[in-house]
Amino acid sequence: MPKSRNRKKKRNKAKLIFQSPESQLSTLKAGLEKQKKDLVGFQKNLDALSESHANHLALLSNFVRHDLKNYTHSIDGIVSTYDADDITNEQIESIKLNVKFIRNTLDDFAKLIVHNEDSKCEFFDLVTAIEIINRTSFSESKIDFIVNNSIDITFNIPFTIMFQLLNNLIVNAIKAFEKQSEGNRVIELTAYVDNEYLIIKVCDNGKPIADSDKPKLFDYGYSTTGGTGIGLYHAKHLCKANQGDIIYHDIPDSILSKCFMIILPIAKE
Protein backbone atom coordinates (compact mmCIF):
# COMPACT_ATOMS: atom_id res chain seq x y z
CA MET A 1 0.00 0.00 0.00
CA PRO A 2 1.54 3.34 -1.06
CA LYS A 3 2.40 5.85 1.57
CA SER A 4 0.28 8.96 1.79
CA ARG A 5 1.84 12.06 0.28
CA ASN A 6 -0.15 14.44 2.43
CA ARG A 7 2.44 15.91 4.72
CA LYS A 8 1.91 18.64 7.19
CA LYS A 9 3.78 21.82 6.28
CA LYS A 10 6.35 22.93 8.73
CA ARG A 11 5.38 26.24 10.33
CA ASN A 12 7.93 28.82 11.30
CA LYS A 13 7.39 29.87 14.85
CA ALA A 14 8.14 33.48 15.79
CA LYS A 15 10.61 33.70 18.58
CA LEU A 16 10.34 36.70 20.86
CA ILE A 17 13.61 38.12 22.05
CA PHE A 18 13.49 39.36 25.61
CA GLN A 19 16.28 41.58 26.86
CA SER A 20 17.70 40.83 30.21
CA PRO A 21 17.31 43.56 32.85
CA GLU A 22 21.00 44.32 32.50
CA SER A 23 20.66 44.70 28.71
CA GLN A 24 17.59 46.93 29.07
CA LEU A 25 19.46 49.16 31.53
CA SER A 26 22.42 49.43 29.17
CA THR A 27 20.14 50.42 26.26
CA LEU A 28 18.41 53.02 28.42
CA LYS A 29 21.72 54.51 29.54
CA ALA A 30 22.93 54.72 25.93
CA GLY A 31 19.74 56.56 24.96
CA LEU A 32 20.11 58.98 27.85
CA GLU A 33 23.74 59.69 26.98
CA LYS A 34 22.75 60.46 23.38
CA GLN A 35 20.04 62.85 24.57
CA LYS A 36 22.50 64.58 26.91
CA LYS A 37 24.97 64.98 24.05
CA ASP A 38 22.25 66.40 21.79
CA LEU A 39 21.18 68.84 24.52
CA VAL A 40 24.76 70.03 24.97
CA GLY A 41 25.00 70.60 21.22
CA PHE A 42 21.71 72.50 21.15
CA GLN A 43 22.85 74.69 24.06
CA LYS A 44 26.15 75.49 22.35
CA ASN A 45 24.38 76.45 19.14
CA LEU A 46 21.88 78.56 21.08
CA ASP A 47 24.75 80.33 22.88
CA ALA A 48 26.47 80.96 19.54
CA LEU A 49 23.28 82.32 17.96
CA SER A 50 22.63 84.59 20.95
CA GLU A 51 26.18 85.92 20.83
CA SER A 52 25.85 86.46 17.09
CA HIS A 53 22.79 88.68 17.58
CA ALA A 54 24.39 90.46 20.55
CA ASN A 55 27.53 91.17 18.52
CA HIS A 56 25.48 92.52 15.63
CA LEU A 57 23.56 94.87 17.93
CA ALA A 58 26.83 96.03 19.52
CA LEU A 59 28.33 96.74 16.09
CA LEU A 60 25.28 98.76 15.08
CA SER A 61 25.34 100.71 18.35
CA ASN A 62 29.07 101.48 18.11
CA PHE A 63 28.76 102.50 14.49
CA VAL A 64 25.96 104.99 15.14
CA ARG A 65 27.53 106.35 18.30
CA HIS A 66 30.95 106.85 16.71
CA ASP A 67 29.76 108.55 13.52
CA LEU A 68 26.77 110.54 14.71
CA LYS A 69 28.47 111.75 17.88
CA ASN A 70 31.19 113.62 15.98
CA TYR A 71 28.79 115.28 13.56
CA THR A 72 26.24 116.35 16.17
CA HIS A 73 29.05 117.61 18.40
CA SER A 74 30.24 119.93 15.62
CA ILE A 75 26.74 121.31 15.05
CA ASP A 76 26.08 121.66 18.77
CA GLY A 77 29.31 123.60 19.21
CA ILE A 78 28.06 126.25 16.79
CA VAL A 79 24.37 126.56 17.71
CA SER A 80 25.04 126.58 21.46
CA THR A 81 27.77 129.23 21.26
CA TYR A 82 26.45 131.77 18.76
CA ASP A 83 23.20 133.65 18.28
CA ALA A 84 21.50 133.69 14.93
CA ASP A 85 22.88 137.15 14.12
CA ASP A 86 26.46 136.08 14.97
CA ILE A 87 26.67 132.89 12.92
CA THR A 88 28.89 133.31 9.86
CA ASN A 89 28.31 131.87 6.39
CA GLU A 90 31.29 129.58 6.98
CA GLN A 91 29.63 128.17 10.10
CA ILE A 92 26.35 127.68 8.23
CA GLU A 93 28.23 125.74 5.55
CA SER A 94 29.80 123.64 8.32
CA ILE A 95 26.34 122.83 9.70
CA LYS A 96 25.10 121.88 6.22
CA LEU A 97 28.11 119.62 5.71
CA ASN A 98 27.59 117.85 9.03
CA VAL A 99 23.88 117.38 8.28
CA LYS A 100 24.95 115.75 5.01
CA PHE A 101 27.30 113.45 6.93
CA ILE A 102 24.45 112.50 9.29
CA ARG A 103 22.23 111.62 6.31
CA ASN A 104 25.02 109.48 4.84
CA THR A 105 25.47 107.73 8.19
CA LEU A 106 21.77 106.92 8.37
CA ASP A 107 21.92 105.56 4.80
CA ASP A 108 24.89 103.39 5.77
CA PHE A 109 23.07 102.25 8.90
CA ALA A 110 20.20 101.01 6.74
CA LYS A 111 22.70 98.88 4.79
CA LEU A 112 23.76 97.17 8.03
CA ILE A 113 20.28 95.90 8.84
CA VAL A 114 19.16 94.61 5.44
CA HIS A 115 15.97 92.64 5.86
CA ASN A 116 13.27 91.13 3.72
CA GLU A 117 10.31 88.89 4.40
CA ASP A 118 11.87 85.94 2.54
CA SER A 119 14.98 85.99 4.77
CA LYS A 120 17.24 86.29 1.73
CA CYS A 121 20.28 88.46 1.19
CA GLU A 122 22.60 89.45 -1.63
CA PHE A 123 26.34 88.88 -1.43
CA PHE A 124 26.95 92.46 -2.61
CA ASP A 125 24.97 93.78 0.39
CA LEU A 126 27.06 91.65 2.76
CA VAL A 127 30.35 92.97 1.38
CA THR A 128 29.07 96.56 1.54
CA ALA A 129 28.03 96.12 5.18
CA ILE A 130 31.41 94.62 6.10
CA GLU A 131 33.26 97.54 4.49
CA ILE A 132 31.06 100.07 6.30
CA ILE A 133 31.16 98.50 9.77
CA ASN A 134 34.94 97.99 9.74
CA ARG A 135 36.11 101.12 7.91
CA THR A 136 37.25 102.81 11.12
CA SER A 137 39.26 99.74 12.14
CA PHE A 138 40.73 99.46 8.64
CA SER A 139 41.74 103.12 8.75
CA GLU A 140 43.14 103.15 12.29
CA SER A 141 45.08 99.91 11.79
CA LYS A 142 46.21 100.94 8.26
CA ILE A 143 44.78 97.77 6.71
CA ASP A 144 44.18 97.42 2.98
CA PHE A 145 40.86 95.62 2.54
CA ILE A 146 40.74 94.08 -0.92
CA VAL A 147 37.61 92.54 -2.42
CA ASN A 148 37.86 90.22 -5.43
CA ASN A 149 34.30 89.46 -6.42
CA SER A 150 32.45 89.32 -9.71
CA ILE A 151 29.60 87.00 -8.73
CA ASP A 152 25.93 87.70 -8.14
CA ILE A 153 24.74 85.33 -5.42
CA THR A 154 21.53 85.31 -3.36
CA PHE A 155 21.60 83.48 0.00
CA ASN A 156 18.48 81.80 1.35
CA ILE A 157 19.86 82.64 4.79
CA PRO A 158 18.98 85.70 6.91
CA PHE A 159 21.28 88.69 6.38
CA THR A 160 22.32 88.94 10.06
CA ILE A 161 23.50 85.32 10.11
CA MET A 162 25.56 85.56 6.92
CA PHE A 163 26.91 88.95 7.96
CA GLN A 164 28.06 87.64 11.34
CA LEU A 165 29.58 84.55 9.72
CA LEU A 166 31.74 86.61 7.37
CA ASN A 167 32.40 89.50 9.73
CA ASN A 168 33.72 87.17 12.45
CA LEU A 169 36.47 86.15 10.05
CA ILE A 170 37.23 89.78 9.18
CA VAL A 171 37.36 90.81 12.86
CA ASN A 172 39.71 87.89 13.65
CA ALA A 173 41.94 88.98 10.78
CA ILE A 174 42.02 92.56 12.12
CA LYS A 175 43.00 91.26 15.56
CA ALA A 176 45.85 89.31 14.00
CA PHE A 177 47.57 92.64 13.23
CA GLU A 178 47.45 93.99 16.80
CA LYS A 179 50.97 92.80 17.66
CA GLN A 180 52.40 93.35 14.20
CA SER A 181 54.18 96.67 13.74
CA GLU A 182 56.01 96.19 10.45
CA GLY A 183 55.05 95.58 6.84
CA ASN A 184 51.90 96.12 4.79
CA ARG A 185 48.65 94.91 6.29
CA VAL A 186 46.28 93.21 3.89
CA ILE A 187 42.93 91.45 4.28
CA GLU A 188 41.57 89.95 1.09
CA LEU A 189 37.99 88.75 0.54
CA THR A 190 37.58 86.59 -2.55
CA ALA A 191 34.44 84.89 -3.85
CA TYR A 192 33.97 82.62 -6.85
CA VAL A 193 32.00 79.61 -8.06
CA ASP A 194 33.70 76.23 -8.44
CA ASN A 195 31.44 73.65 -10.10
CA GLU A 196 28.29 73.73 -7.92
CA TYR A 197 29.88 75.35 -4.88
CA LEU A 198 30.35 78.93 -3.78
CA ILE A 199 33.82 79.51 -2.39
CA ILE A 200 34.47 82.49 -0.11
CA LYS A 201 38.01 83.10 1.10
CA VAL A 202 39.10 85.49 3.84
CA CYS A 203 42.90 85.71 3.76
CA ASP A 204 45.40 88.00 5.49
CA ASN A 205 49.09 88.43 6.18
CA GLY A 206 48.75 88.96 9.93
CA LYS A 207 50.16 86.93 12.80
CA PRO A 208 50.42 83.23 11.83
CA ILE A 209 48.43 80.58 13.67
CA ALA A 210 50.57 78.16 15.62
CA ASP A 211 50.51 74.52 14.51
CA SER A 212 49.31 73.49 17.99
CA ASP A 213 46.25 75.76 17.65
CA LYS A 214 45.12 74.63 14.20
CA PRO A 215 43.31 71.38 15.22
CA LYS A 216 41.28 73.32 17.84
CA LEU A 217 40.36 76.44 15.84
CA PHE A 218 36.68 75.47 15.50
CA ASP A 219 36.26 74.00 18.99
CA TYR A 220 33.64 75.58 21.23
CA GLY A 221 35.21 78.11 23.61
CA TYR A 222 38.69 77.99 22.05
CA SER A 223 40.19 81.31 21.00
CA THR A 224 43.61 82.52 19.88
CA THR A 225 42.60 86.20 19.93
CA GLY A 226 41.29 86.56 23.48
CA GLY A 227 37.64 86.32 22.42
CA THR A 228 34.88 84.00 23.58
CA GLY A 229 35.87 81.20 21.22
CA ILE A 230 32.32 80.93 19.87
CA GLY A 231 32.68 82.81 16.57
CA LEU A 232 34.54 80.14 14.60
CA TYR A 233 32.52 77.37 16.24
CA HIS A 234 29.33 79.13 15.10
CA ALA A 235 30.75 79.62 11.61
CA LYS A 236 31.42 75.89 11.36
CA HIS A 237 27.92 75.08 12.63
CA LEU A 238 26.25 77.44 10.13
CA CYS A 239 28.21 76.02 7.22
CA LYS A 240 27.48 72.43 8.22
CA ALA A 241 23.78 73.24 8.75
CA ASN A 242 23.66 74.45 5.15
CA GLN A 243 25.45 71.37 3.76
CA GLY A 244 28.73 73.25 3.51
CA ASP A 245 31.94 73.58 5.46
CA ILE A 246 34.65 75.99 6.55
CA ILE A 247 38.32 75.06 6.61
CA TYR A 248 41.60 76.75 7.47
CA HIS A 249 44.86 76.51 5.53
CA ASP A 250 48.21 78.28 5.33
CA ILE A 251 49.33 80.00 2.14
CA PRO A 252 53.00 79.22 1.49
CA ASP A 253 55.13 81.38 -0.80
CA SER A 254 52.63 84.23 -0.93
CA ILE A 255 52.20 87.79 0.33
CA LEU A 256 49.21 86.49 2.29
CA SER A 257 49.98 83.97 5.01
CA LYS A 258 46.72 82.30 6.05
CA CYS A 259 43.19 81.73 4.85
CA PHE A 260 39.74 80.67 6.04
CA MET A 261 37.69 79.15 3.22
CA ILE A 262 33.89 78.86 3.32
CA ILE A 263 32.34 76.25 1.01
CA LEU A 264 28.59 76.38 0.36
CA PRO A 265 26.56 74.38 -2.18
CA ILE A 266 24.64 76.31 -4.81
CA ALA A 267 20.99 75.31 -4.95
CA LYS A 268 19.66 74.25 -8.35
CA GLU A 269 16.74 76.28 -9.61
C-alpha positions as CSV (number, residue, x, y, z in Angstrom):
1,M,0.0,0.0,0.0
2,P,1.5,3.3,-1.1
3,K,2.4,5.8,1.6
4,S,0.3,9.0,1.8
5,R,1.8,12.1,0.3
6,N,-0.2,14.4,2.4
7,R,2.4,15.9,4.7
8,K,1.9,18.6,7.2
9,K,3.8,21.8,6.3
10,K,6.4,22.9,8.7
11,R,5.4,26.2,10.3
12,N,7.9,28.8,11.3
13,K,7.4,29.9,14.8
14,A,8.1,33.5,15.8
15,K,10.6,33.7,18.6
16,L,10.3,36.7,20.9
17,I,13.6,38.1,22.0
18,F,13.5,39.4,25.6
19,Q,16.3,41.6,26.9
20,S,17.7,40.8,30.2
21,P,17.3,43.6,32.8
22,E,21.0,44.3,32.5
23,S,20.7,44.7,28.7
24,Q,17.6,46.9,29.1
25,L,19.5,49.2,31.5
26,S,22.4,49.4,29.2
27,T,20.1,50.4,26.3
28,L,18.4,53.0,28.4
29,K,21.7,54.5,29.5
30,A,22.9,54.7,25.9
31,G,19.7,56.6,25.0
32,L,20.1,59.0,27.8
33,E,23.7,59.7,27.0
34,K,22.8,60.5,23.4
35,Q,20.0,62.9,24.6
36,K,22.5,64.6,26.9
37,K,25.0,65.0,24.0
38,D,22.2,66.4,21.8
39,L,21.2,68.8,24.5
40,V,24.8,70.0,25.0
41,G,25.0,70.6,21.2
42,F,21.7,72.5,21.2
43,Q,22.9,74.7,24.1
44,K,26.2,75.5,22.4
45,N,24.4,76.4,19.1
46,L,21.9,78.6,21.1
47,D,24.8,80.3,22.9
48,A,26.5,81.0,19.5
49,L,23.3,82.3,18.0
50,S,22.6,84.6,20.9
51,E,26.2,85.9,20.8
52,S,25.9,86.5,17.1
53,H,22.8,88.7,17.6
54,A,24.4,90.5,20.5
55,N,27.5,91.2,18.5
56,H,25.5,92.5,15.6
57,L,23.6,94.9,17.9
58,A,26.8,96.0,19.5
59,L,28.3,96.7,16.1
60,L,25.3,98.8,15.1
61,S,25.3,100.7,18.3
62,N,29.1,101.5,18.1
63,F,28.8,102.5,14.5
64,V,26.0,105.0,15.1
65,R,27.5,106.4,18.3
66,H,30.9,106.8,16.7
67,D,29.8,108.5,13.5
68,L,26.8,110.5,14.7
69,K,28.5,111.8,17.9
70,N,31.2,113.6,16.0
71,Y,28.8,115.3,13.6
72,T,26.2,116.3,16.2
73,H,29.1,117.6,18.4
74,S,30.2,119.9,15.6
75,I,26.7,121.3,15.0
76,D,26.1,121.7,18.8
77,G,29.3,123.6,19.2
78,I,28.1,126.2,16.8
79,V,24.4,126.6,17.7
80,S,25.0,126.6,21.5
81,T,27.8,129.2,21.3
82,Y,26.5,131.8,18.8
83,D,23.2,133.7,18.3
84,A,21.5,133.7,14.9
85,D,22.9,137.1,14.1
86,D,26.5,136.1,15.0
87,I,26.7,132.9,12.9
88,T,28.9,133.3,9.9
89,N,28.3,131.9,6.4
90,E,31.3,129.6,7.0
91,Q,29.6,128.2,10.1
92,I,26.4,127.7,8.2
93,E,28.2,125.7,5.6
94,S,29.8,123.6,8.3
95,I,26.3,122.8,9.7
96,K,25.1,121.9,6.2
97,L,28.1,119.6,5.7
98,N,27.6,117.9,9.0
99,V,23.9,117.4,8.3
100,K,24.9,115.8,5.0
101,F,27.3,113.4,6.9
102,I,24.5,112.5,9.3
103,R,22.2,111.6,6.3
104,N,25.0,109.5,4.8
105,T,25.5,107.7,8.2
106,L,21.8,106.9,8.4
107,D,21.9,105.6,4.8
108,D,24.9,103.4,5.8
109,F,23.1,102.2,8.9
110,A,20.2,101.0,6.7
111,K,22.7,98.9,4.8
112,L,23.8,97.2,8.0
113,I,20.3,95.9,8.8
114,V,19.2,94.6,5.4
115,H,16.0,92.6,5.9
116,N,13.3,91.1,3.7
117,E,10.3,88.9,4.4
118,D,11.9,85.9,2.5
119,S,15.0,86.0,4.8
120,K,17.2,86.3,1.7
121,C,20.3,88.5,1.2
122,E,22.6,89.4,-1.6
123,F,26.3,88.9,-1.4
124,F,26.9,92.5,-2.6
125,D,25.0,93.8,0.4
126,L,27.1,91.6,2.8
127,V,30.3,93.0,1.4
128,T,29.1,96.6,1.5
129,A,28.0,96.1,5.2
130,I,31.4,94.6,6.1
131,E,33.3,97.5,4.5
132,I,31.1,100.1,6.3
133,I,31.2,98.5,9.8
134,N,34.9,98.0,9.7
135,R,36.1,101.1,7.9
136,T,37.2,102.8,11.1
137,S,39.3,99.7,12.1
138,F,40.7,99.5,8.6
139,S,41.7,103.1,8.8
140,E,43.1,103.2,12.3
141,S,45.1,99.9,11.8
142,K,46.2,100.9,8.3
143,I,44.8,97.8,6.7
144,D,44.2,97.4,3.0
145,F,40.9,95.6,2.5
146,I,40.7,94.1,-0.9
147,V,37.6,92.5,-2.4
148,N,37.9,90.2,-5.4
149,N,34.3,89.5,-6.4
150,S,32.5,89.3,-9.7
151,I,29.6,87.0,-8.7
152,D,25.9,87.7,-8.1
153,I,24.7,85.3,-5.4
154,T,21.5,85.3,-3.4
155,F,21.6,83.5,0.0
156,N,18.5,81.8,1.4
157,I,19.9,82.6,4.8
158,P,19.0,85.7,6.9
159,F,21.3,88.7,6.4
160,T,22.3,88.9,10.1
161,I,23.5,85.3,10.1
162,M,25.6,85.6,6.9
163,F,26.9,89.0,8.0
164,Q,28.1,87.6,11.3
165,L,29.6,84.6,9.7
166,L,31.7,86.6,7.4
167,N,32.4,89.5,9.7
168,N,33.7,87.2,12.4
169,L,36.5,86.1,10.0
170,I,37.2,89.8,9.2
171,V,37.4,90.8,12.9
172,N,39.7,87.9,13.7
173,A,41.9,89.0,10.8
174,I,42.0,92.6,12.1
175,K,43.0,91.3,15.6
176,A,45.9,89.3,14.0
177,F,47.6,92.6,13.2
178,E,47.4,94.0,16.8
179,K,51.0,92.8,17.7
180,Q,52.4,93.3,14.2
181,S,54.2,96.7,13.7
182,E,56.0,96.2,10.5
183,G,55.0,95.6,6.8
184,N,51.9,96.1,4.8
185,R,48.6,94.9,6.3
186,V,46.3,93.2,3.9
187,I,42.9,91.4,4.3
188,E,41.6,90.0,1.1
189,L,38.0,88.7,0.5
190,T,37.6,86.6,-2.5
191,A,34.4,84.9,-3.8
192,Y,34.0,82.6,-6.9
193,V,32.0,79.6,-8.1
194,D,33.7,76.2,-8.4
195,N,31.4,73.7,-10.1
196,E,28.3,73.7,-7.9
197,Y,29.9,75.4,-4.9
198,L,30.3,78.9,-3.8
199,I,33.8,79.5,-2.4
200,I,34.5,82.5,-0.1
201,K,38.0,83.1,1.1
202,V,39.1,85.5,3.8
203,C,42.9,85.7,3.8
204,D,45.4,88.0,5.5
205,N,49.1,88.4,6.2
206,G,48.8,89.0,9.9
207,K,50.2,86.9,12.8
208,P,50.4,83.2,11.8
209,I,48.4,80.6,13.7
210,A,50.6,78.2,15.6
211,D,50.5,74.5,14.5
212,S,49.3,73.5,18.0
213,D,46.2,75.8,17.6
214,K,45.1,74.6,14.2
215,P,43.3,71.4,15.2
216,K,41.3,73.3,17.8
217,L,40.4,76.4,15.8
218,F,36.7,75.5,15.5
219,D,36.3,74.0,19.0
220,Y,33.6,75.6,21.2
221,G,35.2,78.1,23.6
222,Y,38.7,78.0,22.0
223,S,40.2,81.3,21.0
224,T,43.6,82.5,19.9
225,T,42.6,86.2,19.9
226,G,41.3,86.6,23.5
227,G,37.6,86.3,22.4
228,T,34.9,84.0,23.6
229,G,35.9,81.2,21.2
230,I,32.3,80.9,19.9
231,G,32.7,82.8,16.6
232,L,34.5,80.1,14.6
233,Y,32.5,77.4,16.2
234,H,29.3,79.1,15.1
235,A,30.8,79.6,11.6
236,K,31.4,75.9,11.4
237,H,27.9,75.1,12.6
238,L,26.3,77.4,10.1
239,C,28.2,76.0,7.2
240,K,27.5,72.4,8.2
241,A,23.8,73.2,8.8
242,N,23.7,74.5,5.1
243,Q,25.4,71.4,3.8
244,G,28.7,73.2,3.5
245,D,31.9,73.6,5.5
246,I,34.7,76.0,6.5
247,I,38.3,75.1,6.6
248,Y,41.6,76.7,7.5
249,H,44.9,76.5,5.5
250,D,48.2,78.3,5.3
251,I,49.3,80.0,2.1
252,P,53.0,79.2,1.5
253,D,55.1,81.4,-0.8
254,S,52.6,84.2,-0.9
255,I,52.2,87.8,0.3
256,L,49.2,86.5,2.3
257,S,50.0,84.0,5.0
258,K,46.7,82.3,6.1
259,C,43.2,81.7,4.8
260,F,39.7,80.7,6.0
261,M,37.7,79.2,3.2
262,I,33.9,78.9,3.3
263,I,32.3,76.3,1.0
264,L,28.6,76.4,0.4
265,P,26.6,74.4,-2.2
266,I,24.6,76.3,-4.8
267,A,21.0,75.3,-4.9
268,K,19.7,74.3,-8.3
269,E,16.7,76.3,-9.6
